[in-house]
Amino acid sequence: MGVLREMGRDQLGSIVETIKAKVMGSLKRKAKNEKSKNKNKKGSSSSSSASYVKMDKTASVKVEIQSRHARKLIDKTLMAADQPGKMER
C-alpha cells in the first residue's frame, strides 16, 4: 500500500487505463482467433460432405412409404363416402 500512496491518483489512473487497454486488445485478438477457427471448421465440413454418398432406399422402406400413401387415400375416400352431399375439391 505504501507504493500506492506515493503514486499520485493520476499515475494510478494511467496505469489502470493502460492495463485495461492491454486486456481489451488481448480479448479482441482471442475473439478474432476463435471466429477464424469457427469459419475454418465450417469450411472443412462442407468439403467433407462432397465425399458423402447418398444411400438408396431399401425395398422395405419403399413398401412402407407406399403403405402410408395408400392408407391416406383410403381414409380420404372413406371420409368422402361418409359425407355424400359434400364434394371435396
C-alpha atoms as one frame of an Amber mdcrd trajectory, in Angstrom:
protein
   0.000   0.000   0.000   2.919   2.330   0.594   3.746   2.337  -3.102   0.197
   3.288  -3.968   0.249   6.206  -1.526   3.430   7.541  -3.034   1.962   7.458
  -6.549  -0.429  10.161  -7.431  -4.005   9.356  -8.384  -3.289  10.451 -11.939
  -0.435   7.990 -12.267  -2.521   5.190 -10.824  -5.400   6.010 -13.183  -2.968
   5.998 -16.082  -1.652   2.565 -15.134  -5.185   1.198 -14.784  -6.152   2.557
 -18.216  -3.027   1.010 -19.764  -3.839  -2.377 -18.226  -7.457  -2.130 -19.429
  -6.295  -1.355 -22.965  -3.912  -4.321 -22.972  -6.557  -6.705 -21.651  -9.142
  -5.491 -24.172  -6.641  -5.884 -27.009  -5.865  -9.400 -25.877  -9.577 -10.287
 -25.671 -10.205  -8.877 -29.151  -7.358 -10.963 -30.588  -8.687 -14.104 -28.892
 -12.211 -13.448 -30.187 -10.856 -12.904 -33.694  -8.898 -16.172 -33.498 -11.979
 -18.072 -32.321 -14.066 -16.629 -35.162 -11.482 -17.696 -37.717 -11.317 -21.186
 -36.166 -15.096 -21.478 -36.428 -15.014 -20.359 -40.065 -12.354 -22.960 -40.798
 -14.442 -25.676 -39.157 -17.491 -24.698 -41.217 -15.452 -24.722 -44.398 -13.977
 -28.143 -43.697 -17.380 -29.701 -43.060 -18.671 -28.625 -46.465 -15.680 -30.191
 -48.202 -16.229 -33.468 -46.354 -19.872 -33.517 -47.454 -18.682 -33.683 -51.064
 -17.497 -37.238 -50.348 -20.917 -38.191 -48.930 -22.664 -40.938 -50.849 -26.447
 -40.972 -50.683 -27.840 -44.414 -49.997 -30.805 -45.784 -51.896 -33.977 -46.692
 -50.067 -34.387 -50.337 -49.241 -37.332 -52.320 -50.543 -38.953 -52.407 -47.099
 -38.771 -48.626 -46.788 -40.336 -48.213 -50.214 -43.178 -50.553 -49.240 -43.700
 -48.609 -46.001 -43.961 -45.320 -47.905 -46.438 -46.826 -50.374 -48.496 -48.190
 -47.476 -48.697 -44.771 -45.854 -49.844 -43.166 -49.112 -52.432 -45.879 -49.649
 -53.720 -45.542 -46.058 -54.122 -41.764 -46.505 -56.006 -42.274 -49.768 -58.302
 -44.884 -48.177 -59.027 -42.584 -45.215 -59.800 -39.691 -47.550 -62.116 -41.876
 -49.643 -63.951 -43.161 -46.564 -64.463 -39.637 -45.256 -65.883 -38.578 -48.607
 -68.184 -41.630 -48.633 -69.480 -40.723 -45.166 -70.477 -37.277 -46.436 -72.211
 -37.893 -49.788 -73.715 -34.377 -50.014 -70.345 -32.608 -49.833 -67.809 -32.877
 -52.598 -64.189 -32.286 -51.662 -62.017 -30.409 -54.109
